[in-house]
Amino acid sequence: MYKLVALDMDGTLLNSQKEISERTKQAIKQAREKGVQVVLASGRPLEGLTNYLSELGMTSNEDYALSYNASLVQRVESKEIIHRQIMLGSDAKNIASLGRDLGAYVHAFSPTRGLITPENNTYTQHESTINGVPVTEIDFAELDCNEEIIKVMMVADPEILSAAIEKLPASLYEQYTIVQSAPFFLELMNPNSNKGAGVAKLAEHLNIDASEVICMGDAGNDHHMLKYAGLGVAMGNATDDTKALADHITATNDDDGVAQVIETFILNN
């Protein structure tokens, strides 16, 4: 029996209109009524999940969320952190310098400053809008090397970002967890931070075995949790490499793929 379901947001739980369908809401509600823990696992900050958590009724202190690609795992109501893996200002400085050399913009999330960038741009504004977090322009050279940073992102037009990724030094992959969450977003995090590690920590906290976990996603930042889960599910709209490592492929995010999995594997409809 599955006891924990972790859901990516964009491209998975949310349809193309950034909405949760009624069928999906009902499936999640019924799963939770059976005692199944349902959590959102997203690259977004908690602020960017709040409205959706409210919509799903998942706002108590017994509800959890994995934000910033599970750099933070916390209770929803009290915001108590049960797992945390973050970076430093020195990391942000180095990545910003590299991004500038490769022609990409850079922004970062700070626990105290919010969304920060040396130079505002279309993609940072997009990040700001979807998460309801204001942008602060700051020269990353001003950051203290020991200042806490949650994650850093290289952002650019897809073709520019793809070219930048090709030129990343191999050593960078040893220093950080690097995942591409969208054609225009490349995320760099603490090397011990990824959705798989986050779901594993939550499962351990809840005394749930990996075999009792379902994880669903559509992109590179979901790979770690799909590999961890007893049932790793790729959406019908997922990238080919995501589908290749999944145990099961469901319908697209516009065809209630999440609901279909819950109905089949948890509700036994």
C-alpha positions as CSV (number, residue, x, y, z in Angstrom):
1,M,0.0,0.0,0.0
2,Y,1.3,3.5,-0.9
3,K,1.4,5.9,2.0
4,L,3.2,9.0,0.6
5,V,2.7,10.8,-2.8
6,A,5.1,13.5,-3.8
7,L,4.0,15.8,-6.6
8,D,6.0,18.1,-8.8
9,M,4.0,21.3,-9.5
10,D,4.6,22.9,-12.9
11,G,4.0,20.4,-15.8
12,T,2.7,17.8,-13.3
13,L,0.1,18.8,-10.8
14,L,-0.7,22.1,-12.7
15,N,-2.2,22.1,-16.1
16,S,-1.2,24.5,-18.9
17,Q,-3.3,27.2,-17.3
18,K,-1.4,26.8,-14.0
19,E,-4.5,25.3,-12.4
20,I,-5.4,22.1,-10.5
21,S,-8.3,20.3,-12.2
22,E,-11.4,19.4,-10.2
23,R,-10.7,15.7,-10.9
24,T,-7.2,16.0,-9.5
25,K,-8.5,17.8,-6.5
26,Q,-11.0,15.1,-5.8
27,A,-8.5,12.3,-6.2
28,I,-6.0,14.0,-3.8
29,K,-8.8,14.6,-1.3
30,Q,-9.9,11.0,-1.4
31,A,-6.3,9.7,-1.1
32,R,-5.8,11.9,2.0
33,E,-9.1,10.7,3.5
34,K,-7.6,7.2,3.2
35,G,-4.6,8.4,5.3
36,V,-2.1,8.9,2.4
37,Q,0.3,11.8,2.9
38,V,0.3,14.0,-0.2
39,V,3.1,16.6,-0.5
40,L,4.1,19.2,-3.1
41,A,7.7,18.9,-4.2
42,S,8.7,21.9,-6.2
43,G,11.5,24.2,-7.3
44,R,9.4,27.0,-6.1
45,P,9.7,28.7,-2.7
46,L,7.0,28.0,-0.1
47,E,5.5,31.4,-1.0
48,G,4.9,30.1,-4.5
49,L,3.1,27.0,-3.2
50,T,0.8,28.7,-0.6
51,N,-2.2,29.3,-2.8
52,Y,-2.2,25.8,-4.1
53,L,-1.8,24.3,-0.7
54,S,-4.8,26.3,0.5
55,E,-6.8,25.1,-2.6
56,L,-6.0,21.5,-1.6
57,G,-6.7,22.0,2.1
58,M,-3.1,21.0,2.9
59,T,-2.3,23.8,5.4
60,S,-2.1,22.1,8.8
61,N,0.9,21.3,10.8
62,E,0.6,17.7,9.7
63,D,1.1,18.8,6.1
64,Y,4.5,19.2,4.6
65,A,6.0,20.9,1.6
66,L,9.3,20.4,-0.3
67,S,10.4,23.8,-1.6
68,Y,13.4,25.0,-3.6
69,N,13.8,21.4,-5.1
70,A,13.8,20.1,-1.5
71,S,16.5,22.3,-0.3
72,L,13.9,22.9,2.4
73,V,11.5,20.4,3.8
74,Q,9.1,21.9,6.2
75,R,5.7,21.8,8.0
76,V,3.2,24.0,6.1
77,E,1.5,25.8,9.1
78,S,4.4,26.4,11.5
79,K,7.1,26.4,8.7
80,E,9.2,24.2,11.0
81,I,12.1,22.9,9.0
82,I,12.8,19.2,9.2
83,H,15.5,19.1,6.5
84,R,17.7,21.8,5.1
85,Q,20.6,21.9,2.7
86,I,21.7,25.3,1.4
87,M,24.6,27.2,-0.1
88,L,26.7,30.3,0.7
89,G,27.4,33.7,-0.7
90,S,30.7,32.5,-2.0
91,D,28.8,30.0,-4.2
92,A,26.5,32.7,-5.5
93,K,29.5,34.9,-6.4
94,N,31.3,32.1,-8.3
95,I,28.2,31.0,-10.2
96,A,27.4,34.6,-11.1
97,S,30.8,35.1,-12.5
98,L,30.6,31.9,-14.5
99,G,27.1,32.8,-15.7
100,R,28.3,36.2,-16.9
101,D,31.1,34.5,-18.8
102,L,28.7,32.1,-20.5
103,G,26.1,34.8,-21.4
104,A,23.4,33.8,-18.9
105,Y,21.7,35.9,-16.3
106,V,21.9,34.7,-12.7
107,H,19.5,35.0,-9.7
108,A,19.4,33.5,-6.3
109,F,17.1,32.9,-3.3
110,S,18.2,34.3,0.0
111,P,16.5,33.5,3.4
112,T,16.7,37.1,4.3
113,R,16.7,39.1,1.0
114,G,14.3,37.0,-1.1
115,L,14.9,36.8,-4.8
116,I,18.1,38.6,-5.7
117,T,19.9,39.3,-9.0
118,P,22.8,41.4,-10.2
119,E,20.7,42.4,-13.2
120,N,17.0,42.1,-13.6
121,N,15.7,40.3,-16.7
122,T,12.7,38.6,-18.2
123,Y,13.2,35.3,-16.6
124,T,13.9,36.6,-13.1
125,Q,10.7,38.7,-13.5
126,H,8.9,35.5,-14.5
127,E,10.2,33.8,-11.3
128,S,9.1,36.7,-9.3
129,T,5.6,36.7,-10.8
130,I,4.8,33.0,-10.5
131,N,6.0,32.9,-6.9
132,G,4.8,36.3,-5.6
133,V,8.4,37.2,-4.4
134,P,9.7,40.7,-5.2
135,V,13.1,41.1,-7.0
136,T,16.0,42.9,-5.4
137,E,18.9,44.0,-7.6
138,I,22.2,43.6,-5.8
139,D,25.8,43.2,-7.0
140,F,26.7,39.7,-5.9
141,A,30.2,41.0,-5.1
142,E,28.6,42.7,-2.0
143,L,27.4,39.3,-0.6
144,D,29.3,38.1,2.4
145,C,31.0,34.8,1.5
146,N,29.3,33.1,4.5
147,E,25.8,34.5,3.9
148,E,23.2,31.8,3.5
149,I,21.8,31.3,0.0
150,I,19.1,28.7,-0.7
151,K,19.8,28.1,-4.4
152,V,21.3,29.9,-7.4
153,M,19.9,29.7,-10.9
154,M,21.3,30.5,-14.4
155,V,18.5,31.8,-16.6
156,A,18.4,32.7,-20.3
157,D,16.7,32.1,-23.6
158,P,16.7,28.3,-24.1
159,E,19.3,28.3,-26.9
160,I,21.6,30.5,-24.9
161,L,21.2,28.4,-21.8
162,S,21.7,25.1,-23.7
163,A,25.0,26.5,-25.1
164,A,26.0,27.6,-21.5
165,I,25.3,24.1,-20.1
166,E,27.5,22.6,-22.8
167,K,30.4,24.7,-21.5
168,L,29.9,24.1,-17.8
169,P,33.1,22.7,-16.3
170,A,32.9,19.1,-15.1
171,S,34.1,20.1,-11.7
172,L,30.9,22.1,-11.2
173,Y,28.8,18.9,-11.1
174,E,31.0,17.7,-8.2
175,Q,30.4,20.9,-6.3
176,Y,26.6,21.2,-6.7
177,T,23.4,19.4,-7.6
178,I,22.6,20.8,-11.0
179,V,19.2,20.3,-12.6
180,Q,17.3,21.8,-15.4
181,S,13.7,22.6,-14.4
182,A,12.6,24.4,-17.5
183,P,14.2,25.2,-20.9
184,F,15.2,28.6,-19.5
185,F,16.0,27.6,-15.9
186,L,19.2,25.8,-14.7
187,E,19.2,25.3,-10.9
188,L,22.4,24.9,-8.8
189,M,22.1,23.7,-5.2
190,N,23.9,22.2,-2.3
191,P,25.4,18.9,-3.5
192,N,23.2,17.0,-0.9
193,S,20.0,18.8,-2.0
194,N,17.6,17.3,-4.5
195,K,14.0,16.1,-4.5
196,G,14.9,12.5,-4.0
197,A,16.9,13.3,-0.8
198,G,14.1,15.5,0.4
199,V,11.4,12.9,-0.1
200,A,13.6,10.3,1.6
201,K,14.1,12.6,4.6
202,L,10.3,13.2,4.8
203,A,9.6,9.5,4.5
204,E,12.1,8.7,7.2
205,H,10.4,11.4,9.4
206,L,7.0,9.8,8.8
207,N,8.4,6.2,9.2
208,I,7.5,5.3,5.6
209,D,9.5,3.0,3.4
210,A,10.6,3.9,-0.1
211,S,8.5,1.1,-1.5
212,E,5.4,2.9,-0.1
213,V,6.2,6.1,-2.0
214,I,4.8,7.4,-5.3
215,C,6.6,10.4,-6.9
216,M,5.4,12.1,-10.1
217,G,7.2,14.6,-12.3
218,D,8.0,15.8,-15.8
219,A,11.6,17.2,-15.9
220,G,15.2,16.9,-14.9
221,N,14.7,18.2,-11.4
222,D,12.3,15.3,-10.7
223,H,14.8,12.6,-11.6
224,H,16.2,12.0,-8.1
225,M,12.8,11.5,-6.6
226,L,11.5,9.3,-9.4
227,K,14.5,7.0,-8.9
228,Y,14.0,6.9,-5.1
229,A,10.3,6.1,-5.2
230,G,8.7,2.7,-5.1
231,L,6.7,3.9,-8.0
232,G,8.3,6.7,-10.1
233,V,5.8,8.2,-12.5
234,A,6.5,10.4,-15.5
235,M,3.9,12.6,-17.0
236,G,2.8,12.1,-20.6
237,N,4.3,15.5,-21.3
238,A,7.6,14.7,-19.6
239,T,10.9,14.9,-21.3
240,D,12.1,11.7,-23.0
241,D,14.9,11.2,-20.4
242,T,12.4,11.5,-17.6
243,K,10.1,8.9,-19.2
244,A,13.1,6.6,-19.7
245,L,13.8,6.2,-16.0
246,A,10.2,6.1,-14.8
247,D,8.4,2.9,-13.6
248,H,5.1,4.2,-15.1
249,I,4.0,6.8,-17.6
250,T,0.7,8.5,-17.0
251,A,-1.4,10.9,-19.1
252,T,-0.3,14.6,-19.6
253,N,-0.8,17.3,-17.1
254,D,-3.7,18.6,-19.2
255,D,-5.4,15.1,-19.2
256,D,-5.5,14.6,-15.4
257,G,-2.3,12.4,-15.3
258,V,-1.9,12.8,-11.6
259,A,-5.6,11.9,-10.9
260,Q,-5.3,8.8,-13.0
261,V,-2.3,7.5,-11.0
262,I,-4.0,8.2,-7.7
263,E,-7.2,6.6,-8.9
264,T,-5.4,3.5,-10.1
265,F,-2.8,2.8,-7.5
266,I,-4.3,4.3,-4.3
267,L,-8.1,4.4,-4.8
268,N,-8.2,1.2,-6.9
269,N,-10.8,2.6,-9.2
